[in-house]
Amino acid sequence: MTNTAARRAAHWGRRVRWFVREFTGEGTYDRYVAHTRRQHPDTEPASRAEFERRRMDEREADPRNGFRCC
């Protein structure tokens, strides 16, 4: 594999990884932590489990999100 082909494969690998993380919501926690550290440096960010729990509670509480039918 040539150097150019390896760089191209790495580039597409990063793009696919980014897309999958955004599609699954995995990047949301990373943005939350970055925001918390930047805007509220004296506050400890919630753990991933706590963040996901809050996120699911918010999604289920708002029927406009279409998360649940009932």
Secondary structure, DSSP 8 states (H G I E B T S, - for coil): --HHHHHHHHHHHHHHHHHHHHHHTHHHHHHHHHHHHHH-TTS----HHHHHHHHHHHHHH-GGG-S---
